[in-house]
Amino acid sequence: MTYLLDFMSQLVIALAVGFTFGAAFANVLIARLEKREKKKNDVQ
């Protein structure tokens, strides 16, 4: 039983860390895309 709880806690921690990094990575990508769009608009 303790093994199952340990596994569940590990899984929850892994998901939380993955979600945090994923969100940060997505924010960086979105910021870059917005900058690129602004450059295109400025050129025109």
PQR file of N, CA, C, O and H, with PARSE charges and radii, in Angstrom:
ATOM      1  N   MET A   1       0.833  -1.201   0.000 -0.4000 1.5000
ATOM      2  CA  MET A   1       0.000   0.000   0.000 -0.0000 2.0000
ATOM      3  C   MET A   1       0.872   1.257   0.000  0.5500 1.7000
ATOM      4  O   MET A   1       0.596   2.209  -0.729 -0.5500 1.4000
ATOM      5  N   THR A   2       1.920   1.253   0.819 -0.4000 1.5000
ATOM      6  CA  THR A   2       2.786   2.429   0.861 -0.0000 2.0000
ATOM      7  C   THR A   2       3.480   2.616  -0.489  0.5500 1.7000
ATOM      8  O   THR A   2       3.739   3.744  -0.911 -0.5500 1.4000
ATOM      9  H   THR A   2       2.143   0.479   1.412  0.4000 1.0000
ATOM     10  N   TYR A   3       3.781   1.498  -1.165 -0.4000 1.5000
ATOM     11  CA  TYR A   3       4.426   1.586  -2.476 -0.0000 2.0000
ATOM     12  C   TYR A   3       3.525   2.342  -3.455  0.5500 1.7000
ATOM     13  O   TYR A   3       3.999   3.165  -4.238 -0.5500 1.4000
ATOM     14  H   TYR A   3       3.571   0.582  -0.822  0.4000 1.0000
ATOM     15  N   LEU A   4       2.234   2.055  -3.402 -0.4000 1.5000
ATOM     16  CA  LEU A   4       1.290   2.715  -4.306 -0.0000 2.0000
ATOM     17  C   LEU A   4       1.223   4.217  -4.007  0.5500 1.7000
ATOM     18  O   LEU A   4       1.220   5.038  -4.924 -0.5500 1.4000
ATOM     19  H   LEU A   4       1.849   1.387  -2.766  0.4000 1.0000
ATOM     20  N   LEU A   5       1.169   4.564  -2.721 -0.4000 1.5000
ATOM     21  CA  LEU A   5       1.122   5.983  -2.347 -0.0000 2.0000
ATOM     22  C   LEU A   5       2.396   6.696  -2.803  0.5500 1.7000
ATOM     23  O   LEU A   5       2.342   7.820  -3.302 -0.5500 1.4000
ATOM     24  H   LEU A   5       1.172   3.896  -1.976  0.4000 1.0000
ATOM     25  N   ASP A   6       3.540   6.034  -2.627 -0.4000 1.5000
ATOM     26  CA  ASP A   6       4.810   6.618  -3.033 -0.0000 2.0000
ATOM     27  C   ASP A   6       4.808   6.865  -4.537  0.5500 1.7000
ATOM     28  O   ASP A   6       5.233   7.920  -5.006 -0.5500 1.4000
ATOM     29  H   ASP A   6       3.584   5.121  -2.221  0.4000 1.0000
ATOM     30  N   PHE A   7       4.321   5.871  -5.288 -0.4000 1.5000
ATOM     31  CA  PHE A   7       4.262   5.997  -6.744 -0.0000 2.0000
ATOM     32  C   PHE A   7       3.347   7.155  -7.150  0.5500 1.7000
ATOM     33  O   PHE A   7       3.670   7.924  -8.056 -0.5500 1.4000
ATOM     34  H   PHE A   7       3.975   5.014  -4.906  0.4000 1.0000
ATOM     35  N   MET A   8       2.202   7.271  -6.470 -0.4000 1.5000
ATOM     36  CA  MET A   8       1.247   8.336  -6.790 -0.0000 2.0000
ATOM     37  C   MET A   8       1.864   9.711  -6.517  0.5500 1.7000
ATOM     38  O   MET A   8       1.717  10.630  -7.324 -0.5500 1.4000
ATOM     39  H   MET A   8       1.940   6.646  -5.734  0.4000 1.0000
ATOM     40  N   SER A   9       2.549   9.850  -5.387 -0.4000 1.5000
ATOM     41  CA  SER A   9       3.155  11.145  -5.061 -0.0000 2.0000
ATOM     42  C   SER A   9       4.233  11.494  -6.090  0.5500 1.7000
ATOM     43  O   SER A   9       4.347  12.646  -6.508 -0.5500 1.4000
ATOM     44  H   SER A   9       2.668   9.104  -4.732  0.4000 1.0000
ATOM     45  N   GLN A  10       5.015  10.504  -6.492 -0.4000 1.5000
ATOM     46  CA  GLN A  10       6.046  10.733  -7.510 -0.0000 2.0000
ATOM     47  C   GLN A  10       5.399  11.197  -8.812  0.5500 1.7000
ATOM     48  O   GLN A  10       5.891  12.114  -9.470 -0.5500 1.4000
ATOM     49  H   GLN A  10       4.923   9.568  -6.152  0.4000 1.0000
ATOM     50  N   LEU A  11       4.294  10.555  -9.174 -0.4000 1.5000
ATOM     51  CA  LEU A  11       3.593  10.890 -10.416 -0.0000 2.0000
ATOM     52  C   LEU A  11       3.056  12.317 -10.351  0.5500 1.7000
ATOM     53  O   LEU A  11       3.182  13.079 -11.310 -0.5500 1.4000
ATOM     54  H   LEU A  11       3.895   9.810  -8.640  0.4000 1.0000
ATOM     55  N   VAL A  12       2.457  12.673  -9.218 -0.4000 1.5000
ATOM     56  CA  VAL A  12       1.900  14.028  -9.057 -0.0000 2.0000
ATOM     57  C   VAL A  12       3.008  15.072  -9.161  0.5500 1.7000
ATOM     58  O   VAL A  12       2.836  16.099  -9.816 -0.5500 1.4000
ATOM     59  H   VAL A  12       2.354  12.055  -8.439  0.4000 1.0000
ATOM     60  N   ILE A  13       4.143  14.811  -8.516 -0.4000 1.5000
ATOM     61  CA  ILE A  13       5.265  15.753  -8.557 -0.0000 2.0000
ATOM     62  C   ILE A  13       5.777  15.890  -9.991  0.5500 1.7000
ATOM     63  O   ILE A  13       6.037  16.999 -10.460 -0.5500 1.4000
ATOM     64  H   ILE A  13       4.283  13.976  -7.984  0.4000 1.0000
ATOM     65  N   ALA A  14       5.920  14.760 -10.682 -0.4000 1.5000
ATOM     66  CA  ALA A  14       6.409  14.791 -12.064 -0.0000 2.0000
ATOM     67  C   ALA A  14       5.455  15.585 -12.949  0.5500 1.7000
ATOM     68  O   ALA A  14       5.895  16.376 -13.783 -0.5500 1.4000
ATOM     69  H   ALA A  14       5.709  13.860 -10.301  0.4000 1.0000
ATOM     70  N   LEU A  15       4.151  15.377 -12.771 -0.4000 1.5000
ATOM     71  CA  LEU A  15       3.166  16.106 -13.575 -0.0000 2.0000
ATOM     72  C   LEU A  15       3.235  17.601 -13.277  0.5500 1.7000
ATOM     73  O   LEU A  15       3.184  18.420 -14.195 -0.5500 1.4000
ATOM     74  H   LEU A  15       3.794  14.734 -12.094  0.4000 1.0000
ATOM     75  N   ALA A  16       3.351  17.958 -12.008 -0.4000 1.5000
ATOM     76  CA  ALA A  16       3.407  19.374 -11.631 -0.0000 2.0000
ATOM     77  C   ALA A  16       4.639  20.042 -12.240  0.5500 1.7000
ATOM     78  O   ALA A  16       4.549  21.143 -12.783 -0.5500 1.4000
ATOM     79  H   ALA A  16       3.393  17.292 -11.262  0.4000 1.0000
ATOM     80  N   VAL A  17       5.787  19.372 -12.148 -0.4000 1.5000
ATOM     81  CA  VAL A  17       7.023  19.932 -12.705 -0.0000 2.0000
ATOM     82  C   VAL A  17       6.903  20.056 -14.222  0.5500 1.7000
ATOM     83  O   VAL A  17       7.255  21.085 -14.797 -0.5500 1.4000
ATOM     84  H   VAL A  17       5.860  18.477 -11.707  0.4000 1.0000
ATOM     85  N   GLY A  18       6.405  19.002 -14.863 -0.4000 1.5000
ATOM     86  CA  GLY A  18       6.255  19.027 -16.318 -0.0000 2.0000
ATOM     87  C   GLY A  18       5.315  20.129 -16.762  0.5500 1.7000
ATOM     88  O   GLY A  18       5.578  20.815 -17.749 -0.5500 1.4000
ATOM     89  H   GLY A  18       6.119  18.165 -14.396  0.4000 1.0000
ATOM     90  N   PHE A  19       4.213  20.302 -16.034 -0.4000 1.5000
ATOM     91  CA  PHE A  19       3.244  21.338 -16.396 -0.0000 2.0000
ATOM     92  C   PHE A  19       3.862  22.725 -16.244  0.5500 1.7000
ATOM     93  O   PHE A  19       3.642  23.604 -17.077 -0.5500 1.4000
ATOM     94  H   PHE A  19       3.999  19.744 -15.232  0.4000 1.0000
ATOM     95  N   THR A  20       4.640  22.917 -15.169 -0.4000 1.5000
ATOM     96  CA  THR A  20       5.270  24.223 -14.934 -0.0000 2.0000
ATOM     97  C   THR A  20       6.246  24.556 -16.056  0.5500 1.7000
ATOM     98  O   THR A  20       6.219  25.660 -16.601 -0.5500 1.4000
ATOM     99  H   THR A  20       4.819  22.203 -14.492  0.4000 1.0000
ATOM    100  N   PHE A  21       7.115  23.592 -16.403 -0.4000 1.5000
ATOM    101  CA  PHE A  21       8.079  23.831 -17.474 -0.0000 2.0000
ATOM    102  C   PHE A  21       7.370  24.028 -18.807  0.5500 1.7000
ATOM    103  O   PHE A  21       7.765  24.879 -19.604 -0.5500 1.4000
ATOM    104  H   PHE A  21       7.137  22.696 -15.960  0.4000 1.0000
ATOM    105  N   GLY A  22       6.322  23.241 -19.051 -0.4000 1.5000
ATOM    106  CA  GLY A  22       5.568  23.367 -20.301 -0.0000 2.0000
ATOM    107  C   GLY A  22       4.952  24.748 -20.431  0.5500 1.7000
ATOM    108  O   GLY A  22       4.995  25.350 -21.503 -0.5500 1.4000
ATOM    109  H   GLY A  22       6.001  22.550 -18.403  0.4000 1.0000
ATOM    110  N   ALA A  23       4.382  25.252 -19.353 -0.4000 1.5000
ATOM    111  CA  ALA A  23       3.751  26.576 -19.386 -0.0000 2.0000
ATOM    112  C   ALA A  23       4.802  27.657 -19.648  0.5500 1.7000
ATOM    113  O   ALA A  23       4.572  28.568 -20.444 -0.5500 1.4000
ATOM    114  H   ALA A  23       4.346  24.763 -18.481  0.4000 1.0000
ATOM    115  N   ALA A  24       5.944  27.558 -18.986 -0.4000 1.5000
ATOM    116  CA  ALA A  24       7.004  28.551 -19.178 -0.0000 2.0000
ATOM    117  C   ALA A  24       7.508  28.513 -20.622  0.5500 1.7000
ATOM    118  O   ALA A  24       7.712  29.559 -21.238 -0.5500 1.4000
ATOM    119  H   ALA A  24       6.131  26.818 -18.340  0.4000 1.0000
ATOM    120  N   PHE A  25       7.708  27.307 -21.162 -0.4000 1.5000
ATOM    121  CA  PHE A  25       8.179  27.147 -22.540 -0.0000 2.0000
ATOM    122  C   PHE A  25       7.173  27.735 -23.520  0.5500 1.7000
ATOM    123  O   PHE A  25       7.554  28.411 -24.476 -0.5500 1.4000
ATOM    124  H   PHE A  25       7.542  26.457 -20.661  0.4000 1.0000
ATOM    125  N   ALA A  26       5.875  27.476 -23.281 -0.4000 1.5000
ATOM    126  CA  ALA A  26       4.822  28.008 -24.155 -0.0000 2.0000
ATOM    127  C   ALA A  26       4.828  29.534 -24.111  0.5500 1.7000
ATOM    128  O   ALA A  26       4.664  30.183 -25.145 -0.5500 1.4000
ATOM    129  H   ALA A  26       5.566  26.927 -22.504  0.4000 1.0000
ATOM    130  N   ASN A  27       5.013  30.110 -22.931 -0.4000 1.5000
ATOM    131  CA  ASN A  27       5.035  31.572 -22.809 -0.0000 2.0000
ATOM    132  C   ASN A  27       6.186  32.155 -23.624  0.5500 1.7000
ATOM    133  O   ASN A  27       6.023  33.179 -24.286 -0.5500 1.4000
ATOM    134  H   ASN A  27       5.146  29.583 -22.091  0.4000 1.0000
ATOM    135  N   VAL A  28       7.348  31.505 -23.577 -0.4000 1.5000
ATOM    136  CA  VAL A  28       8.507  31.994 -24.339 -0.0000 2.0000
ATOM    137  C   VAL A  28       8.220  31.922 -25.835  0.5500 1.7000
ATOM    138  O   VAL A  28       8.510  32.865 -26.572 -0.5500 1.4000
ATOM    139  H   VAL A  28       7.480  30.673 -23.039  0.4000 1.0000
ATOM    140  N   LEU A  29       7.646  30.799 -26.286 -0.4000 1.5000
ATOM    141  CA  LEU A  29       7.339  30.648 -27.713 -0.0000 2.0000
ATOM    142  C   LEU A  29       6.339  31.699 -28.161  0.5500 1.7000
ATOM    143  O   LEU A  29       6.517  32.314 -29.212 -0.5500 1.4000
ATOM    144  H   LEU A  29       7.410  30.034 -25.687  0.4000 1.0000
ATOM    145  N   ILE A  30       5.288  31.915 -27.374 -0.4000 1.5000
ATOM    146  CA  ILE A  30       4.260  32.904 -27.731 -0.0000 2.0000
ATOM    147  C   ILE A  30       4.881  34.297 -27.811  0.5500 1.7000
ATOM    148  O   ILE A  30       4.569  35.061 -28.724 -0.5500 1.4000
ATOM    149  H   ILE A  30       5.144  31.416 -26.520  0.4000 1.0000
ATOM    150  N   ALA A  31       5.751  34.631 -26.871 -0.4000 1.5000
ATOM    151  CA  ALA A  31       6.399  35.943 -26.879 -0.0000 2.0000
ATOM    152  C   ALA A  31       7.234  36.109 -28.147  0.5500 1.7000
ATOM    153  O   ALA A  31       7.223  37.181 -28.752 -0.5500 1.4000
ATOM    154  H   ALA A  31       6.005  34.010 -26.129  0.4000 1.0000
ATOM    155  N   ARG A  32       7.950  35.074 -28.555 -0.4000 1.5000
ATOM    156  CA  ARG A  32       8.772  35.156 -29.767 -0.0000 2.0000
ATOM    157  C   ARG A  32       7.899  35.347 -30.997  0.5500 1.7000
ATOM    158  O   ARG A  32       8.213  36.158 -31.868 -0.5500 1.4000
ATOM    159  H   ARG A  32       7.958  34.203 -28.063  0.4000 1.0000
ATOM    160  N   LEU A  33       6.794  34.596 -31.068 -0.4000 1.5000
ATOM    161  CA  LEU A  33       5.898  34.731 -32.218 -0.0000 2.0000
ATOM    162  C   LEU A  33       5.324  36.140 -32.279  0.5500 1.7000
ATOM    163  O   LEU A  33       5.223  36.718 -33.361 -0.5500 1.4000
ATOM    164  H   LEU A  33       6.539  33.937 -30.360  0.4000 1.0000
ATOM    165  N   GLU A  34       4.947  36.698 -31.136 -0.4000 1.5000
ATOM    166  CA  GLU A  34       4.392  38.051 -31.116 -0.0000 2.0000
ATOM    167  C   GLU A  34       5.442  39.063 -31.590  0.5500 1.7000
ATOM    168  O   GLU A  34       5.113  39.994 -32.325 -0.5500 1.4000
ATOM    169  H   GLU A  34       5.028  36.228 -30.257  0.4000 1.0000
ATOM    170  N   LYS A  35       6.690  38.890 -31.178 -0.4000 1.5000
ATOM    171  CA  LYS A  35       7.761  39.791 -31.621 -0.0000 2.0000
ATOM    172  C   LYS A  35       7.916  39.702 -33.135  0.5500 1.7000
ATOM    173  O   LYS A  35       8.064  40.725 -33.804 -0.5500 1.4000
ATOM    174  H   LYS A  35       6.957  38.133 -30.581  0.4000 1.0000
ATOM    175  N   ARG A  36       7.884  38.486 -33.680 -0.4000 1.5000
ATOM    176  CA  ARG A  36       8.045  38.285 -35.114 -0.0000 2.0000
ATOM    177  C   ARG A  36       6.913  38.987 -35.867  0.5500 1.7000
ATOM    178  O   ARG A  36       7.149  39.650 -36.877 -0.5500 1.4000
ATOM    179  H   ARG A  36       7.764  37.656 -33.136  0.4000 1.0000
ATOM    180  N   GLU A  37       5.689  38.837 -35.369 -0.4000 1.5000
ATOM    181  CA  GLU A  37       4.538  39.483 -36.013 -0.0000 2.0000
ATOM    182  C   GLU A  37       4.705  41.000 -35.988  0.5500 1.7000
ATOM    183  O   GLU A  37       4.399  41.674 -36.972 -0.5500 1.4000
ATOM    184  H   GLU A  37       5.497  38.298 -34.549  0.4000 1.0000
ATOM    185  N   LYS A  38       5.189  41.539 -34.869 -0.4000 1.5000
ATOM    186  CA  LYS A  38       5.388  42.989 -34.771 -0.0000 2.0000
ATOM    187  C   LYS A  38       6.416  43.447 -35.803  0.5500 1.7000
ATOM    188  O   LYS A  38       6.226  44.484 -36.440 -0.5500 1.4000
ATOM    189  H   LYS A  38       5.437  40.992 -34.070  0.4000 1.0000
ATOM    190  N   LYS A  39       7.498  42.695 -35.978 -0.4000 1.5000
ATOM    191  CA  LYS A  39       8.525  43.062 -36.956 -0.0000 2.0000
ATOM    192  C   LYS A  39       7.929  43.095 -38.357  0.5500 1.7000
ATOM    193  O   LYS A  39       8.177  44.035 -39.112 -0.5500 1.4000
ATOM    194  H   LYS A  39       7.652  41.853 -35.461  0.4000 1.0000
ATOM    195  N   LYS A  40       7.147  42.082 -38.714 -0.4000 1.5000
ATOM    196  CA  LYS A  40       6.508  42.046 -40.035 -0.0000 2.0000
ATOM    197  C   LYS A  40       5.638  43.280 -40.226  0.5500 1.7000
ATOM    198  O   LYS A  40       5.675  43.911 -41.282 -0.5500 1.4000
ATOM    199  H   LYS A  40       6.945  41.318 -38.101  0.4000 1.0000
ATOM    200  N   ASN A  41       4.860  43.622 -39.215 -0.4000 1.5000
ATOM    201  CA  ASN A  41       3.962  44.773 -39.320 -0.0000 2.0000
ATOM    202  C   ASN A  41       4.756  46.074 -39.444  0.5500 1.7000
ATOM    203  O   ASN A  41       4.346  46.980 -40.169 -0.5500 1.4000
ATOM    204  H   ASN A  41       4.830  43.109 -38.357  0.4000 1.0000
ATOM    205  N   ASP A  42       5.879  46.173 -38.749 -0.4000 1.5000
ATOM    206  CA  ASP A  42       6.688  47.391 -38.813 -0.0000 2.0000
ATOM    207  C   ASP A  42       7.287  47.563 -40.208  0.5500 1.7000
ATOM    208  O   ASP A  42       7.367  48.680 -40.719 -0.5500 1.4000
ATOM    209  H   ASP A  42       6.213  45.437 -38.160  0.4000 1.0000
ATOM    210  N   VAL A  43       7.707  46.454 -40.822 -0.4000 1.5000
ATOM    211  CA  VAL A  43       8.311  46.528 -42.163 -0.0000 2.0000
ATOM    212  C   VAL A  43       7.281  47.042 -43.160  0.5500 1.7000
ATOM    213  O   VAL A  43       7.594  47.874 -44.011 -0.5500 1.4000
ATOM    214  H   VAL A  43       7.642  45.547 -40.407  0.4000 1.0000
ATOM    215  N   GLN A  44       6.068  46.552 -43.053 -0.4000 1.5000
ATOM    216  CA  GLN A  44       5.013  47.018 -43.971 -0.0000 2.0000
ATOM    217  C   GLN A  44       4.639  48.431 -43.574  0.5500 1.7000
ATOM    218  O   GLN A  44       3.771  49.039 -44.200 -0.5500 1.4000
ATOM    219  H   GLN A  44       5.813  45.876 -42.362  0.4000 1.0000
TER
END
